[in-house]
């Protein structure tokens, strides 16, 4: 750009130089043409005048070039800071997608979710948090924490609420892995019976995945999520009533799983509606990290509660946490994520949380499209290689997670000889490390995407890290008989499973934002099978072989390797196009 302007400037100066003598012809002709001395003086004067004028022109041209270069540099800097925003972002919906600031640019993407879906509108703008007048600072007191939360944008409050939902869910899921130890002693269960009871959760979890995904797409995750927590809380409170009746306990735990089955797709739906593309990896990592927080709280608090109240009192207390969340969440969702203080500061609510996502994201001027079970392209989902690869990856990832979390407390108490409290505390280490690594996974993936790295490469790379690290750690642990070495290796290896948040759990929205909840329901159905198959199978292998490490880690290592290969072969981050039959209202 600079060379082109410099050449143009030289050409203009040359033309000006040729024109200058004619501009001074009057001065030359006005002298005595017969007087050579006067002519020479006039020529010298003309040359001085020409040099002076050319010098001023060059100086002015140079200043103009510098001003244009500064503008270009500033423009480039602005473009580098721009981030991609989608039509689903509530902040843009509320402002009707008008650019905020001179640096904003609006583009229409021709690619759509399916043949009949509306074109995606992408808003490219500068740093959102600065323009909203809000940036996170680590609070130094409870009052500062409250002020930070109250003044945060609506979509961030919704993410905090979703993360808390995951905390409650996993506390109610993980509590059985601790409670089953005193229950087995009281009711004389062997490891096979304990494994069957622990697997009962996953039967309900698997059954509600696809229906939950459809309900979230049609009615909104903000409406379905409280319903799921209601099932979880009531079923948890019912467990003490079942007593030693194993079928009744199985049914109650299946109901807990049934309620929790709709939660991941509900949160995915809320993220797709409320969060821009450039923030989704971090949003998924943050909200889904609630699972690990729930594991930490459940494993750390449950033993102390059971020491005071018994295992029955523990279920009563845990069930009440869900009821408290429901009361608070219903008010937040109804207000679109805003509070009185946030409204005073100019924050706007998220307005598309309820109803069909197609209706919420409808392009102005188009008729409303009704999503029904019949017009969802189920057959195309089943024939899609990227979706099938993602389902297998979900199955593989959950095998290691469910088996390890379900059997580690029993391993420490029966094989190592630790107390229940110490066994639960040691089991906390992998989830704690998982949270620490999770704070890096989302920002790392978003940073690579914003720097232009291919989305498919980012997803596959993150998921490969999530599988390779625990597989290597489990392989090494089979060579050590020291339980401390086993805990250290598992803690390091499982911590890197947080990269699944930037791989597996973000990939559904890449493939189809419109059907992200349904796709997560499909893959999570496969992801629930390790709980149905893997947990009782591991209990059976332990009973028959008395080899804890081989029974827990052997199948997982093989599956991790297959998962990496399958995802690199058939996985994708590209948008899928589906042909659908649409009922237009």
Rosetta blueprint (number, residue, H / E / L):
1 X L
2 X H
3 X H
4 X H
5 X H
6 X H
7 X H
8 X H
9 X H
10 X H
11 X H
12 X H
13 X H
14 X H
15 X H
16 X H
17 X H
18 X H
19 X H
20 X H
21 X H
22 X H
23 X H
24 X L
25 X H
26 X H
27 X H
28 X H
29 X H
30 X L
31 X L
32 X L
33 X L
34 X L
35 X L
36 X H
37 X H
38 X H
39 X H
40 X H
41 X H
42 X H
43 X H
44 X H
45 X H
46 X H
47 X H
48 X H
49 X H
50 X H
51 X H
52 X H
53 X H
54 X H
55 X H
56 X H
57 X H
58 X H
59 X H
60 X H
61 X H
62 X H
63 X H
64 X H
65 X H
66 X H
67 X H
68 X H
69 X H
70 X H
71 X H
72 X H
73 X H
74 X H
75 X H
76 X H
77 X H
78 X H
79 X H
80 X H
81 X H
82 X L
83 X E
84 X E
85 X E
86 X L
87 X L
88 X L
89 X L
90 X H
91 X H
92 X H
93 X H
94 X H
95 X L
96 X L
97 X L
98 X L
99 X L
100 X L
101 X L
102 X L
103 X L
104 X L
105 X E
106 X E
107 X E
108 X E
109 X E
110 X E
111 X E
112 X E
113 X L
114 X E
115 X L
116 X L
117 X L
118 X L
119 X E
120 X E
121 X E
122 X E
123 X E
124 X E
125 X E
126 X L
127 X L
128 X H
129 X H
130 X H
131 X H
132 X L
133 X L
134 X L
135 X L
136 X L
137 X L
138 X L
139 X L
140 X L
141 X L
142 X H
143 X H
144 X H
145 X H
146 X H
147 X H
148 X H
149 X H
150 X H
151 X H
152 X L
153 X L
154 X H
155 X H
156 X H
157 X H
158 X H
159 X H
160 X H
161 X H
162 X H
163 X H
164 X H
165 X H
166 X H
167 X H
168 X H
169 X H
170 X H
171 X H
172 X H
173 X H
174 X H
175 X H
176 X H
177 X H
178 X H
179 X H
180 X H
181 X H
182 X H
183 X H
184 X H
185 X H
186 X H
187 X H
188 X L
189 X L
190 X L
191 X H
192 X H
193 X H
194 X H
195 X H
196 X H
197 X H
198 X H
199 X H
200 X H
201 X H
202 X H
203 X H
204 X H
205 X H
206 X H
207 X H
208 X L
209 X H
210 X H
211 X H
212 X H
213 X H
214 X H
215 X H
216 X H
217 X H
218 X H
219 X H
220 X L
221 X H
222 X H
223 X H
224 X H
225 X H
226 X H
227 X H
228 X H
229 X H
230 X H
231 X H
232 X H
233 X H
234 X H
235 X H
236 X H
237 X H
238 X H
239 X H
240 X H
241 X H
242 X H
243 X L
244 X L
245 X L
246 X H
247 X H
248 X H
249 X H
250 X H
251 X H
252 X H
253 X H
254 X H
255 X H
256 X H
257 X H
258 X H
259 X H
260 X H
261 X L
262 X L
263 X H
264 X H
265 X H
266 X H
267 X H
268 X H
269 X H
270 X H
271 X H
272 X H
273 X H
274 X H
275 X L
276 X L
277 X H
278 X H
279 X H
280 X H
281 X H
282 X H
283 X H
284 X H
285 X H
286 X H
287 X H
288 X H
289 X L
290 X H
291 X H
292 X H
293 X H
294 X H
295 X H
296 X H
297 X H
298 X H
299 X H
300 X H
301 X H
302 X H
303 X H
304 X H
305 X H
306 X H
307 X H
308 X H
309 X H
310 X H
311 X H
312 X H
313 X H
314 X H
315 X H
316 X H
317 X H
318 X H
319 X H
320 X H
321 X H
322 X H
323 X H
324 X H
325 X H
326 X H
327 X H
328 X H
329 X H
330 X H
331 X H
332 X H
333 X H
334 X H
335 X L
336 X L
337 X L
338 X L
339 X L
340 X H
341 X H
342 X H
343 X H
344 X H
345 X L
346 X L
347 X L
348 X L
349 X L
350 X L
351 X L
352 X L
353 X L
354 X L
355 X L
356 X L
357 X H
358 X H
359 X H
360 X H
361 X L
362 X L
363 X L
364 X L
365 X L
366 X L
367 X L
368 X L
369 X E
370 X E
371 X L
372 X L
373 X L
374 X L
375 X L
376 X L
377 X L
378 X H
379 X H
380 X H
381 X H
382 X H
383 X H
384 X L
385 X H
386 X H
387 X H
388 X H
389 X H
390 X H
391 X H
392 X H
393 X H
394 X H
395 X H
396 X H
397 X H
398 X H
399 X H
400 X H
401 X H
402 X H
403 X H
404 X H
405 X H
406 X H
407 X H
408 X H
409 X H
410 X H
411 X H
412 X H
413 X H
414 X H
415 X H
416 X H
417 X L
418 X L
419 X L
420 X H
421 X H
422 X H
423 X H
424 X H
425 X H
426 X H
427 X H
428 X H
429 X H
430 X H
431 X H
432 X H
433 X H
434 X H
435 X H
436 X H
437 X H
438 X H
439 X H
440 X H
441 X H
442 X H
443 X H
444 X H
445 X H
446 X H
447 X H
448 X H
449 X H
450 X H
451 X L
452 X L
453 X L
454 X L
455 X H
456 X H
457 X H
458 X H
459 X H
460 X H
461 X H
462 X H
463 X H
464 X H
465 X H
466 X H
467 X H
468 X H
469 X H
470 X H
471 X H
472 X H
473 X H
474 X H
475 X H
476 X H
477 X H
478 X L
479 X L
480 X L
481 X L
482 X L
483 X H
484 X H
485 X H
486 X H
487 X H
488 X H
489 X H
490 X H
491 X H
492 X H
493 X H
494 X H
495 X H
496 X H
497 X H
498 X H
499 X H
500 X H
501 X H
502 X H
503 X L
504 X H
505 X H
506 X H
507 X H
508 X H
509 X H
510 X H
511 X H
512 X L
513 X L
514 X L
515 X L
516 X H
517 X H
518 X H
519 X H
520 X H
521 X H
522 X H
523 X H
524 X H
525 X H
526 X H
527 X H
528 X H
529 X H
530 X H
531 X H
532 X H
533 X H
534 X H
535 X H
536 X H
537 X H
538 X H
539 X H
540 X H
541 X H
542 X H
543 X H
544 X H
545 X H
546 X L
547 X L
548 X H
549 X H
550 X H
551 X H
552 X H
553 X H
554 X H
555 X H
556 X H
557 X H
558 X H
559 X H
560 X H
561 X H
562 X H
563 X H
564 X H
565 X H
566 X H
567 X H
568 X H
569 X H
570 X H
571 X L
572 X L
573 X L
574 X L
575 X L
576 X L
577 X L
578 X E
579 X L
580 X L
581 X L
582 X L
583 X E
584 X E
585 X L
